[in-house]
Amino acid sequence: MDLTPTAWQLWIIAALVFGALEIKLSGFVTLWFAVGAAAAALAGAIGLGLNGQLLLFTLVSVALFVSSRTIFKKGFMRSASPLKTGVEAMLGQEAVVTEAITDPHGGTVRINGELWTARTLAGPVAEGERVTVEQIDGLKLWVRRPSASLETSSHKKKERTR
């Protein structure tokens, strides 16, 4: 009895290994190689040569990998907004004034549990008031009262850039 494995049996083993790796890694990468190996095993079982099996394995695996990334991105990530982190996430958020903000010296605000130096875009702001972060300049936040008009903030921005 000959115990030498044939090509299709080796492809089945490869498909099982790739399948096990997919279960362990769960990234939808090795799954497509498992399907490609299964296709190559089928081709080997019907008598296709080794070069044809390798070509079929490569084509099936790459085609599934590329199409799945496109399908997942278009289908499942369609409505996802880019994740903002760090300083970028503070824009538009509310902060509480912990030290009154005056025009020449600025003040301090608390946002996300941290204290930040702040300057105002719409006149002095008293301690305890809520403000909205409009822009960030280094370690300094430029803020305005939520009720302050946009005209005032654009006027202050022009003054600051002079």
C-alpha positions as CSV (number, residue, x, y, z in Angstrom):
1,M,0.0,0.0,0.0
2,D,1.4,3.4,-1.1
3,L,1.1,6.1,1.6
4,T,2.5,8.9,-0.4
5,P,0.0,11.8,-0.4
6,T,-1.2,13.0,-3.8
7,A,-1.3,16.7,-4.7
8,W,-5.1,17.0,-4.0
9,Q,-4.6,15.6,-0.5
10,L,-1.9,18.1,0.2
11,W,-4.1,20.9,-1.0
12,I,-6.9,19.7,1.4
13,I,-4.3,19.8,4.3
14,A,-3.3,23.3,3.2
15,A,-7.0,24.3,3.1
16,L,-7.5,22.9,6.7
17,V,-4.4,24.7,8.0
18,F,-5.5,28.0,6.4
19,G,-9.0,27.5,7.8
20,A,-7.6,26.9,11.3
21,L,-5.4,30.0,11.0
22,E,-8.5,32.0,10.0
23,I,-10.3,30.9,13.1
24,K,-7.3,31.8,15.3
25,L,-6.5,35.2,13.5
26,S,-10.0,36.2,12.4
27,G,-8.9,38.8,9.9
28,F,-10.6,37.5,6.7
29,V,-7.2,37.0,5.1
30,T,-6.3,33.3,5.4
31,L,-9.9,32.3,4.7
32,W,-9.4,33.2,1.0
33,F,-6.3,31.1,0.9
34,A,-8.2,28.2,2.3
35,V,-10.9,28.5,-0.4
36,G,-8.1,28.8,-3.0
37,A,-6.5,25.6,-1.7
38,A,-9.8,23.8,-1.8
39,A,-10.2,24.9,-5.4
40,A,-6.7,23.6,-6.2
41,A,-7.5,20.3,-4.5
42,L,-10.6,19.9,-6.7
43,A,-8.5,20.7,-9.7
44,G,-5.9,18.2,-8.6
45,A,-8.5,15.5,-8.0
46,I,-9.8,15.8,-11.6
47,G,-6.3,15.6,-13.0
48,L,-5.0,19.2,-13.6
49,G,-1.2,19.4,-13.5
50,L,0.7,21.1,-10.6
51,N,1.3,24.3,-12.6
52,G,-2.5,24.6,-13.2
53,Q,-3.2,23.9,-9.6
54,L,-0.8,26.6,-8.4
55,L,-2.3,29.1,-11.0
56,L,-5.8,28.3,-9.9
57,F,-4.9,28.6,-6.2
58,T,-3.3,32.0,-6.8
59,L,-6.1,33.4,-9.0
60,V,-8.9,32.2,-6.7
61,S,-7.1,33.5,-3.5
62,V,-6.2,36.9,-4.9
63,A,-9.6,37.4,-6.6
64,L,-11.4,36.7,-3.3
65,F,-9.1,38.8,-1.3
66,V,-9.4,41.8,-3.5
67,S,-13.1,41.5,-4.0
68,S,-13.8,41.0,-0.3
69,R,-11.9,44.1,0.7
70,T,-13.9,46.1,-1.8
71,I,-17.2,44.6,-0.7
72,F,-16.5,45.1,3.0
73,K,-15.3,48.6,2.5
74,K,-18.3,49.6,0.3
75,G,-20.9,47.6,2.1
76,F,-20.0,47.7,5.7
77,M,-18.0,50.9,6.1
78,R,-20.2,53.1,3.9
79,S,-21.6,55.2,6.8
80,A,-18.6,55.1,9.1
81,S,-17.0,58.4,9.8
82,P,-13.3,58.7,10.3
83,L,-12.3,58.3,13.9
84,K,-11.0,61.6,15.4
85,T,-8.6,61.2,18.3
86,G,-6.4,63.5,20.4
87,V,-6.4,67.2,19.8
88,E,-8.5,66.8,16.6
89,A,-11.3,65.3,18.6
90,M,-11.6,68.4,20.8
91,L,-12.7,70.7,17.9
92,G,-16.4,71.6,18.4
93,Q,-16.6,70.1,21.9
94,E,-17.7,72.0,25.0
95,A,-15.3,73.0,27.8
96,V,-15.8,74.7,31.1
97,V,-13.9,77.8,32.0
98,T,-12.0,77.3,35.2
99,E,-10.1,80.6,35.2
100,A,-11.8,83.6,33.6
101,I,-10.7,84.2,30.0
102,T,-9.7,87.8,29.4
103,D,-8.5,89.3,26.1
104,P,-4.8,90.1,26.7
105,H,-3.9,87.1,29.0
106,G,-6.3,84.4,28.2
107,G,-7.5,81.9,30.9
108,T,-7.9,78.2,31.6
109,V,-10.6,75.7,30.5
110,R,-11.3,72.1,31.5
111,I,-12.0,69.7,28.6
112,N,-12.0,65.9,28.9
113,G,-10.7,66.2,32.4
114,E,-7.6,68.2,31.3
115,L,-6.8,71.8,31.9
116,W,-5.9,73.8,28.8
117,T,-4.8,77.4,28.3
118,A,-7.5,79.2,26.3
119,R,-8.0,82.4,24.4
120,T,-11.4,83.8,23.5
121,L,-12.7,84.7,20.0
122,A,-15.8,86.6,21.4
123,G,-14.8,88.8,24.3
124,P,-14.1,87.9,28.0
125,V,-15.7,84.8,29.5
126,A,-16.4,84.4,33.2
127,E,-15.3,81.4,35.3
128,G,-17.9,78.5,35.2
129,E,-19.3,79.3,31.8
130,R,-19.4,76.8,29.0
131,V,-17.5,77.5,25.8
132,T,-17.0,75.7,22.5
133,V,-13.5,74.9,21.1
134,E,-13.2,76.5,17.7
135,Q,-9.5,76.0,16.9
136,I,-6.3,74.8,18.4
137,D,-3.0,76.6,18.2
138,G,-0.2,74.5,19.7
139,L,-1.2,74.1,23.3
140,K,-3.7,76.9,23.3
141,L,-7.4,76.5,22.6
142,W,-9.4,79.3,20.9
143,V,-12.9,79.2,22.3
144,R,-16.2,81.1,22.1
145,R,-19.5,81.0,23.9
146,P,-22.0,78.8,22.1
147,S,-24.3,81.8,21.9
148,A,-21.7,84.2,20.5
149,S,-22.3,85.2,16.9
150,L,-20.2,83.9,14.1
151,E,-19.5,87.4,12.9
152,T,-17.7,88.2,16.2
153,S,-15.5,85.1,16.0
154,S,-14.5,85.8,12.4
155,H,-13.7,89.4,13.3
156,K,-11.4,88.2,16.2
157,K,-9.7,85.7,13.8
158,K,-8.9,88.6,11.4
159,E,-7.5,90.7,14.3
160,R,-5.4,87.8,15.6
161,T,-3.7,87.2,12.2
162,R,-2.7,90.8,11.8
